[in-house]
């Protein structure tokens, strides 16, 4: 159970982050023990505990969602990201009508839970632009979340009012030195500003808050411990929001960045199970970064939310935005350089369509859920 708030929990996680890893809480020490090397029998036992915990807490439900990319414009230079300003790629920002067409396609595929994703560029992906996207989609998509540039709480509030119930923000890496080395320029260089973003989202009223680390940048055990420390803290201070955690592993992308600290499959599974037994009430998200066979294997172990049939480029579902494509080189648009499609953020591994994934989950004894939230619930309670 979460412990009572202390005064330092009112300061922001960035103020206590480093110390939380030096002076580990009992919960963090127990989690750390679960990351130690295990033989096959011990790992199978941990997986069984993880599965049992998931069934007890979440039943057999598996929420399905799809990402909808609004823009791949970005002002940040991040070594590992396909959208990095340094990469010469085909970029575009979808118009509101085009966003709606992409969303209607996903609705026709069955999705009622959509995550709006965009590169971090205040000129192209402003607060008012995101607000207009949300207002347009709210009548047709019951559950909308956003994964965009970190904002002040006051700037998030109009987005909540416009229909966003969820906020996703990954720290990428919790290792300060690695973070500084990977983020060469742009506002994303500010480690602490990003680290405190979930708290600003909670203040703004988001119903769900998702965090995560991008595994492959720094030592995986350090990332896991830092992520767990962040979760433990957020459970105390963001008690009004449902928390989810994601464990994305680096995938090929423009720029051809190679992971410096790969997380092997066995340790990936161990980490997943350790998180589940340590944080029983936290949702765990699995994306199409992982191959189909691995996704099918670990879905019953502790996953509560999965993407399916994903595209990671603007216009990826219906080809919207082709007429406005342009090549940029270090932020400068090259005239007359349109292409066939926008560049993806990263290449997916599981390319099965959503209905195929749904069928596989059902064969595994799980219950795929396309919709578990509607704003009308709040309206009816007033």
Buried (B, 14 or more C-beta within 10 A) or exposed (E): EEEEEEEEBEEBBBBBBEEBBEEBBEBBEBBBEBBEEBEEEEBEEBBEBBBEBBEEBBEBEBBBBBBBBBBBBBBBBBBBBBBBBBBBBBBBBBBEEBBBBBBBBBBEBBBBBBBBBBBBBEEBBBBEBBBBBBBBBBEBBBBBBBBBBBBEBEBBBBBBEBBBBBBBBBBBBBBBEBBEBBBBEBBBBBBEBBBBBBBBBBBBBBBBBBBBBBBBBBBBBBBBBBBBBBBBBBBEBBEEBBBBBBBBBBBEBBBEBEBBBBBEBEBBBBBBBBBBBBBBEBBBBBBBBBBBEBBBBBBBBBBBBBBBBBBBBBBBBBEBBBEBBBBBEEBEEEEEEBBEBBBBBBBBBBBBEBEBBBEBBEEBEBEBBBBEBEBEEEEEEE
